């Protein structure tokens, strides 16, 4: 094991070998014994961080605030009227804007379709011109005929 990999393992998993990946644990322990002072320095730095993280206590949520949030969520759910059937969402747009947007999208789709179908015919014309040009030459150049 190299020093960089040992340091990556210790930085990622901490100083406790039980948390290290099993596949690399034996090699890392052997490297720690072999490397001596450099490995001990890396482990000491990781232990300081582990102790600092272990000493941190997460604050408990306020029970009254939690109850208020649940009550407010329940009230918000019951306040929404249920409507059956399909209805367009109200985004502040009138029907004219909605229809003009739909028309614009239809025109864009038609433009794409015309562009795709037209480009196939144009490339076929170019290839046909290349074949006819090659036919007029004395020798045949396969690279231009085949494209």
N, CA, C and O of each residue as an XYZ file, in Angstrom:
588
protein
N       0.848     -1.179      0.000
C       0.000      0.000      0.000
C       0.888      1.234      0.000
O       1.951      1.257      0.621
N       0.434      2.250     -0.703
C       1.187      3.495     -0.785
C       0.690      4.468      0.278
O      -0.399      4.305      0.828
N       1.504      5.476      0.555
C       1.171      6.460      1.586
C      -0.076      7.251      1.220
O      -0.884      7.575      2.089
N      -0.237      7.564     -0.068
C      -1.399      8.347     -0.490
C      -2.694      7.567     -0.256
O      -3.684      8.131      0.211
N      -2.689      6.283     -0.575
C      -3.890      5.467     -0.395
C      -4.200      5.302      1.090
O      -5.366      5.353      1.483
N      -3.177      5.106      1.918
C      -3.397      4.994      3.357
C      -4.020      6.274      3.902
O      -4.949      6.225      4.709
N      -3.511      7.409      3.464
C      -4.045      8.686      3.930
C      -5.488      8.874      3.450
O      -6.320      9.402      4.187
N      -5.788      8.446      2.223
C      -7.162      8.556      1.720
C      -8.123      7.705      2.553
O      -9.233      8.142      2.860
N      -7.701      6.496      2.917
C      -8.550      5.615      3.719
C      -8.800      6.222      5.088
O      -9.937      6.246      5.560
N      -7.744      6.714      5.731
C      -7.885      7.287      7.070
C      -8.733      8.557      7.029
O      -9.548      8.781      7.923
N      -8.553      9.388      6.008
C      -9.359     10.612      5.906
C     -10.824     10.297      5.633
O     -11.710     11.012      6.104
N     -11.086      9.240      4.881
C     -12.464      8.914      4.534
C     -13.188      8.158      5.642
O     -14.370      8.406      5.882
N     -12.499      7.236      6.325
C     -13.165      6.355      7.270
C     -12.787      6.600      8.720
O     -13.399      6.009      9.611
N     -11.817      7.437      8.989
C     -11.427      7.723     10.360
C     -10.257      6.869     10.811
O      -9.690      6.094     10.041
N      -9.910      7.033     12.090
C      -8.730      6.361     12.627
C      -9.015      4.941     13.095
O      -8.077      4.168     13.293
N     -10.269      4.576     13.277
C     -10.627      3.248     13.763
C     -10.542      2.239     12.621
O     -11.286      2.358     11.648
N      -9.648      1.241     12.716
C      -9.507      0.265     11.627
C     -10.773     -0.558     11.375
O     -10.933     -1.113     10.288
N     -11.663     -0.646     12.347
C     -12.898     -1.414     12.155
C     -13.796     -0.766     11.098
O     -14.621     -1.452     10.494
N     -13.651      0.530     10.866
C     -14.471      1.222      9.868
C     -13.821      1.216      8.488
O     -14.460      1.633      7.522
N     -12.605      0.771      8.360
C     -11.917      0.746      7.072
C     -12.512     -0.362      6.205
O     -13.091     -1.305      6.744
N     -12.391     -0.278      4.891
C     -12.885     -1.356      4.019
C     -12.151     -2.664      4.303
O     -10.931     -2.686      4.470
N     -12.912     -3.745      4.354
C     -12.322     -5.042      4.690
C     -11.258     -5.474      3.692
O     -10.273     -6.112      4.065
N     -11.453     -5.128      2.427
C     -10.512     -5.565      1.393
C      -9.140     -4.926      1.569
O      -8.133     -5.497      1.152
N      -9.092     -3.742      2.186
C      -7.814     -3.039      2.322
C      -7.357     -2.904      3.772
O      -6.318     -2.299      4.037
N      -8.110     -3.453      4.700
C      -7.800     -3.279      6.118
C      -6.451     -3.888      6.493
O      -5.644     -3.243      7.163
N      -6.204     -5.123      6.066
C      -4.945     -5.781      6.438
C      -3.744     -5.061      5.842
O      -2.724     -4.887      6.508
N      -3.867     -4.643      4.584
C      -2.759     -3.927      3.948
C      -2.531     -2.582      4.621
O      -1.386     -2.154      4.771
N      -3.602     -1.910      5.029
C      -3.454     -0.612      5.695
C      -2.827     -0.772      7.069
O      -1.993      0.042      7.466
N      -3.216     -1.812      7.803
C      -2.600     -2.053      9.113
C      -1.124     -2.408      8.971
O      -0.294     -1.966      9.766
N      -0.799     -3.206      7.956
C       0.609     -3.542      7.717
C       1.397     -2.296      7.348
O       2.531     -2.127      7.796
N       0.814     -1.423      6.540
C       1.496     -0.173      6.181
C       1.675      0.713      7.407
O       2.716      1.351      7.562
N       0.663      0.759      8.286
C       0.770      1.588      9.492
C       1.905      1.102     10.381
O       2.625      1.913     10.964
N       2.075     -0.222     10.493
C       3.185     -0.756     11.290
C       4.524     -0.472     10.632
O       5.501     -0.162     11.313
N       4.574     -0.577      9.320
C       5.827     -0.404      8.583
C       6.231      1.069      8.491
O       7.411      1.390      8.631
N       5.275      1.968      8.257
C       5.595      3.377      8.005
C       6.041      4.104      9.259
O       6.817      5.056      9.174
N       5.578      3.685     10.398
C       6.041      4.279     11.639
C       5.457      5.652     11.907
O       4.242      5.809     12.032
N       6.341      6.659     11.996
C       5.957      7.999     12.444
C       4.982      8.695     11.498
O       4.073      9.385     11.960
N       5.147      8.531     10.198
C       4.240      9.214      9.264
C       2.820      8.667      9.383
O       1.859      9.436      9.349
N       2.679      7.358      9.521
C       1.353      6.761      9.678
C       0.741      7.163     11.012
O      -0.463      7.408     11.090
N       1.562      7.235     12.073
C       1.045      7.651     13.382
C       0.559      9.097     13.349
O      -0.419      9.437     14.016
N       1.232      9.947     12.581
C       0.807     11.348     12.478
C      -0.539     11.452     11.760
O      -1.404     12.230     12.161
N      -0.708     10.670     10.706
C      -1.981     10.678      9.979
C      -3.098     10.151     10.876
O      -4.196     10.707     10.896
N      -2.819      9.076     11.618
C      -3.830      8.508     12.508
C      -4.166      9.454     13.656
O      -5.326      9.550     14.056
N      -3.164     10.156     14.191
C      -3.418     11.104     15.284
C      -4.305     12.251     14.815
O      -5.208     12.675     15.537
N      -4.056     12.743     13.631
C      -4.886     13.821     13.083
C      -6.328     13.344     12.880
O      -7.276     14.086     13.138
N      -6.482     12.108     12.419
C      -7.822     11.558     12.212
C      -8.530     11.323     13.543
O      -9.746     11.496     13.631
N      -7.782     10.927     14.591
C      -8.393     10.723     15.909
C      -8.931     12.034     16.477
O     -10.000     12.057     17.086
N      -8.188     13.126     16.275
C      -8.655     14.434     16.749
C      -9.976     14.785     16.072
O     -10.902     15.266     16.726
N     -10.064     14.551     14.791
C     -11.299     14.832     14.060
C     -12.426     13.901     14.512
O     -13.567     14.341     14.654
N     -12.119     12.623     14.740
C     -13.136     11.677     15.200
C     -13.701     12.085     16.556
O     -14.910     12.006     16.773
N     -12.832     12.521     17.469
C     -13.282     12.948     18.797
C     -14.162     14.191     18.676
O     -15.181     14.300     19.358
N     -13.773     15.118     17.820
C     -14.576     16.327     17.628
C     -15.943     16.021     17.050
O     -16.940     16.618     17.456
N     -15.996     15.093     16.102
C     -17.280     14.724     15.510
C     -18.144     13.919     16.475
O     -19.367     14.059     16.476
N     -17.520     13.080     17.295
C     -18.283     12.273     18.250
C     -18.865     13.147     19.358
O     -19.916     12.818     19.909
N     -18.204     14.251     19.693
C     -18.682     15.129     20.756
C     -19.814     16.037     20.338
O     -20.433     16.680     21.186
N     -20.098     16.105     19.059
C     -21.164     16.987     18.579
C     -22.516     16.319     18.779
O     -22.733     15.187     18.346
N     -23.421     17.030     19.438
C     -24.769     16.504     19.655
C     -25.749     17.296     18.802
O     -25.733     18.527     18.807
N     -26.584     16.601     18.085
C     -27.582     17.260     17.247
C     -28.697     17.797     18.133
O     -29.141     17.099     19.044
N     -29.158     19.018     17.890
C     -30.233     19.568     18.727
C     -31.550     18.833     18.472
O     -31.866     18.459     17.343
N     -32.296     18.639     19.539
C     -33.582     17.967     19.422
C     -34.626     18.956     18.921
O     -34.591     20.129     19.291
N     -35.546     18.504     18.093
C     -36.572     19.422     17.589
C     -37.555     19.801     18.693
O     -37.819     19.016     19.604
N     -38.085     21.003     18.597
C     -39.064     21.496     19.557
C     -40.395     20.785     19.304
O     -40.929     20.840     18.196
N     -40.928     20.120     20.325
C     -42.158     19.345     20.162
C     -43.344     20.242     19.824
O     -44.205     19.852     19.036
N     -43.403     21.433     20.406
C     -44.522     22.339     20.139
C     -44.486     22.831     18.693
O     -45.529     22.924     18.045
N     -43.293     23.145     18.185
C     -43.173     23.599     16.797
C     -43.541     22.475     15.834
O     -44.155     22.716     14.794
N     -43.166     21.253     16.181
C     -43.509     20.105     15.345
C     -45.023     19.907     15.298
O     -45.580     19.633     14.234
N     -45.687     20.043     16.438
C     -47.143     19.893     16.491
C     -47.832     20.999     15.699
O     -48.824     20.742     15.017
N     -47.315     22.234     15.783
C     -47.896     23.336     15.012
C     -47.748     23.094     13.515
O     -48.662     23.391     12.746
N     -46.612     22.561     13.102
C     -46.393     22.287     11.680
C     -47.357     21.221     11.180
O     -47.900     21.346     10.082
N     -47.577     20.176     11.968
C     -48.521     19.128     11.566
C     -49.946     19.660     11.497
O     -50.692     19.313     10.580
N     -50.329     20.491     12.445
C     -51.673     21.068     12.439
C     -51.867     21.974     11.232
O     -52.909     21.928     10.578
N     -50.870     22.794     10.936
C     -50.954     23.686      9.777
C     -51.021     22.922      8.471
O     -51.732     23.330      7.552
N     -50.294     21.820      8.373
C     -50.317     21.017      7.150
C     -51.681     20.368      6.958
O     -52.189     20.305      5.838
N     -52.274     19.886      8.044
C     -53.605     19.290      7.947
C     -54.650     20.310      7.541
O     -55.540     20.004      6.748
N     -54.553     21.526      8.079
C     -55.504     22.585      7.722
C     -55.344     22.987      6.261
O     -56.334     23.267      5.586
N     -54.119     23.018      5.767
C     -53.886     23.388      4.367
C     -54.448     22.336      3.418
O     -54.937     22.674      2.341
N     -54.382     21.077      3.803
C     -54.913     20.013      2.944
C     -56.435     20.042      2.888
O     -57.012     19.784      1.831
N     -57.091     20.345      3.986
C     -58.551     20.358      3.982
C     -59.107     21.622      3.343
O     -60.274     21.635      2.952
N     -58.315     22.688      3.223
C     -58.802     23.943      2.665
C     -58.885     23.914      1.143
O     -59.582     24.745      0.561
N     -58.201     22.992      0.485
C     -58.198     22.932     -0.978
C     -59.460     22.231     -1.456
O     -59.689     21.077     -1.094
N     -60.301     22.908     -2.274
C     -61.517     22.247     -2.762
C     -61.181     21.216     -3.832
O     -60.265     21.404     -4.632
N     -61.925     20.149     -3.829
C     -61.729     19.084     -4.807
C     -62.659     19.325     -5.991
O     -63.863     19.498     -5.799
N     -62.126     19.338     -7.209
C     -62.911     19.551     -8.412
C     -62.785     18.302     -9.272
O     -61.679     17.835     -9.544
N     -63.920     17.767     -9.695
C     -63.895     16.575    -10.536
C     -63.812     16.984    -11.992
O     -64.330     18.037    -12.363
N     -63.189     16.197    -12.806
C     -63.083     16.472    -14.227
C     -61.794     17.214    -14.556
O     -61.006     17.559    -13.676
N     -61.605     17.447    -15.850
C     -60.382     18.101    -16.321
C     -60.583     19.604    -16.366
O     -61.615     20.091    -16.828
N     -59.591     20.332    -15.884
C     -59.632     21.781    -15.921
C     -58.229     22.292    -16.180
O     -57.269     21.819    -15.572
N     -58.106     23.254    -17.080
C     -56.794     23.829    -17.343
C     -56.299     24.572    -16.117
O     -57.077     25.270    -15.467
N     -55.027     24.440    -15.788
C     -54.509     25.190    -14.641
C     -54.504     26.685    -14.940
O     -54.321     27.098    -16.085
N     -54.703     27.478    -13.915
C     -54.751     28.928    -14.072
C     -53.357     29.490    -13.820
O     -52.933     29.628    -12.673
N     -52.648     29.812    -14.900
C     -51.321     30.400    -14.785
C     -51.362     31.898    -15.055
O     -50.317     32.520    -15.245
N     -52.549     32.480    -15.073
C     -52.670     33.898    -15.378
C     -52.624     34.162    -16.876
O     -52.449     35.308    -17.289
N     -52.775     33.134    -17.693
C     -52.756     33.290    -19.144
C     -54.177     33.200    -19.676
O     -54.951     32.349    -19.236
N     -54.521     34.051    -20.599
C     -55.825     33.936    -21.232
C     -55.746     32.939    -22.390
O     -54.660     32.480    -22.744
N     -56.870     32.613    -22.966
C     -56.906     31.597    -24.013
C     -56.169     32.036    -25.276
O     -55.630     31.194    -25.994
N     -56.135     33.331    -25.558
C     -55.428     33.811    -26.746
C     -53.934     33.521    -26.641
O     -53.319     33.052    -27.599
N     -53.359     33.797    -25.489
C     -51.921     33.525    -25.313
C     -51.640     32.032    -25.380
O     -50.639     31.606    -25.957
N     -52.520     31.246    -24.794
C     -52.340     29.798    -24.825
C     -52.422     29.270    -26.255
O     -51.619     28.425    -26.650
N     -53.395     29.768    -27.039
C     -53.546     29.322    -28.424
C     -52.383     29.796    -29.285
O     -51.922     29.057    -30.156
N     -51.901     31.014    -29.058
C     -50.773     31.492    -29.861
C     -49.502     30.721    -29.528
O     -48.683     30.474    -30.413
N     -49.328     30.343    -28.289
C     -48.175     29.516    -27.929
C     -48.243     28.146    -28.562
O     -47.233     27.616    -29.025
N     -49.447     27.564    -28.584
C     -49.619     26.255    -29.221
C     -49.378     26.357    -30.722
O     -48.787     25.457    -31.319
N     -49.834     27.455    -31.340
C     -49.591     27.650    -32.772
C     -48.117     27.797    -33.078
O     -47.632     27.274    -34.082
N     -47.401     28.506    -32.221
C     -45.961     28.671    -32.410
C     -45.242     27.328    -32.308
O     -44.333     27.049    -33.090
N     -45.642     26.505    -31.358
C     -45.023     25.186    -31.215
C     -45.329     24.300    -32.422
O     -44.464     23.545    -32.867
N     -46.551     24.383    -32.957
C     -46.901     23.595    -34.143
C     -46.081     24.039    -35.343
O     -45.631     23.208    -36.132
N     -45.881     25.358    -35.488
C     -45.065     25.855    -36.600
C     -43.619     25.410    -36.456
O     -42.972     25.080    -37.450
N     -43.105     25.397    -35.236
C     -41.729     24.947    -35.016
C     -41.585     23.471    -35.361
O     -40.602     23.079    -35.990
N     -42.548     22.646    -34.959
C     -42.493     21.215    -35.286
C     -42.574     20.989    -36.788
O     -41.874     20.132    -37.328
N     -43.429     21.757    -37.467
C     -43.534     21.619    -38.923
C     -42.230     22.026    -39.593
O     -41.820     21.396    -40.567
N     -41.576     23.058    -39.095
C     -40.288     23.476    -39.652
C     -39.225     22.415    -39.494
O     -38.423     22.191    -40.401
N     -39.214     21.767    -38.359
C     -38.239     20.692    -38.144
C     -38.510     19.543    -39.104
O     -37.576     19.000    -39.694
N     -39.765     19.166    -39.266
C     -40.090     18.062    -40.167
C     -39.732     18.391    -41.619
O     -39.180     17.544    -42.322
N     -40.037     19.607    -42.075
C     -39.658     19.993    -43.435
C     -38.147     20.007    -43.595
O     -37.632     19.600    -44.637
N     -37.440     20.462    -42.593
C     -35.981     20.490    -42.668
C     -35.386     19.102    -42.772
O     -34.439     18.884    -43.527
N     -35.935     18.162    -42.016
C     -35.417     16.790    -42.047
C     -35.690     16.145    -43.396
O     -34.794     15.531    -43.976
N     -36.904     16.272    -43.904
C     -37.227     15.621    -45.177
C     -36.533     16.295    -46.348
O     -36.157     15.619    -47.306
N     -36.355     17.597    -46.299
C     -35.702     18.311    -47.389
C     -34.207     18.000    -47.439
O     -33.626     17.903    -48.521
N     -33.586     17.844    -46.273
C     -32.142     17.593    -46.266
C     -31.808     16.242    -46.892
O     -30.753     16.099    -47.509
N     -32.685     15.252    -46.746
C     -32.446     13.956    -47.381
C     -32.436     14.089    -48.899
O     -31.577     13.512    -49.566
N     -33.372     14.837    -49.445
C     -33.433     15.006    -50.902
C     -32.253     15.818    -51.412
O     -31.724     15.533    -52.487
N     -31.836     16.819    -50.662
C     -30.710     17.638    -51.107
C     -29.410     16.842    -51.119
O     -28.608     16.980    -52.043
N     -29.197     16.017    -50.109
C     -27.978     15.209    -50.100
C     -28.012     14.164    -51.205
O     -26.969     13.831    -51.766
N     -29.198     13.638    -51.530
C     -29.301     12.686    -52.642
C     -28.954     13.370    -53.959
O     -28.296     12.771    -54.809
N     -29.389     14.621    -54.140
C     -29.046     15.362    -55.359
C     -27.544     15.594    -55.458
O     -26.976     15.485    -56.544
N     -26.904     15.907    -54.362
C     -25.457     16.140    -54.372
C     -24.720     14.855    -54.720
O     -23.752     14.879    -55.480
N     -25.175     13.729    -54.166
C     -24.531     12.457    -54.478
C     -24.742     12.087    -55.947
O     -23.833     11.561    -56.588
N     -25.920     12.354    -56.477
C     -26.175     12.069    -57.893
C     -25.294     12.939    -58.783
O     -24.773     12.456    -59.789
N     -25.119     14.204    -58.435
C     -24.231     15.078    -59.200
C     -22.798     14.565    -59.178
O     -22.098     14.641    -60.187
N     -22.355     14.044    -58.041
C     -20.997     13.523    -57.945
C     -20.826     12.303    -58.837
O     -19.783     12.144    -59.472
N     -21.836     11.436    -58.894
C     -21.757     10.246    -59.738
C     -21.722     10.644    -61.212
O     -20.940     10.094    -61.987
N     -22.561     11.590    -61.596
C     -22.569     12.041    -62.991
C     -21.253     12.714    -63.363
O     -20.768     12.545    -64.482
N     -20.678     13.462    -62.451
C     -19.388     14.099    -62.702
C     -18.305     13.046    -62.900
O     -17.465     13.174    -63.791
N     -18.325     11.996    -62.063
C     -17.334     10.939    -62.186
C     -17.485     10.187    -63.505
O     -16.499      9.714    -64.071
N     -18.718     10.077    -63.993
C     -18.949      9.358    -65.248
C     -18.333     10.089    -66.431
O     -17.971      9.463    -67.428
N     -18.210     11.412    -66.330
C     -17.629     12.176    -67.437
C     -16.116     12.127    -67.432
O     -15.493     12.460    -68.440
N     -15.511     11.727    -66.340
C     -14.049     11.672    -66.256
C     -13.528     10.410    -66.935
O     -14.257      9.434    -67.118
N     -12.259     10.454    -67.302
C     -11.656      9.290    -67.944
C     -11.419      8.164    -66.959
O     -11.656      7.002    -67.290
N     -10.964      8.473    -65.772
C     -10.710      7.466    -64.747
C     -11.703      7.630    -63.605
O     -12.241      8.717    -63.393
N     -11.941      6.567    -62.882
C     -12.925      6.620    -61.796
C     -12.186      6.751    -60.473
O     -11.256      6.002    -60.177
N     -12.623      7.711    -59.697
C     -12.078      7.919    -58.355
C     -13.109      7.394    -57.358
O     -14.132      8.031    -57.109
N     -12.822      6.220    -56.791
C     -13.804      5.568    -55.920
C     -14.129      6.370    -54.666
O     -15.245      6.283    -54.154
N     -13.178      7.147    -54.166
C     -13.443      7.873    -52.924
C     -14.529      8.915    -53.100
O     -15.298      9.147    -52.168
N     -14.623      9.551    -54.255
C     -15.655     10.555    -54.451
C     -16.990      9.911    -54.803
O     -18.041     10.440    -54.444
N     -16.966      8.780    -55.498
C     -18.208      8.104    -55.862
C     -18.873      7.521    -54.618
O     -20.083      7.653    -54.432
N     -18.083      6.884    -53.781
C     -18.639      6.224    -52.600
C     -18.886      7.189    -51.456
O     -19.602      6.844    -50.517
N     -18.330      8.359    -51.501
C     -18.577      9.358    -50.472
C     -17.586      9.212    -49.410
O     -17.611      9.962    -48.434
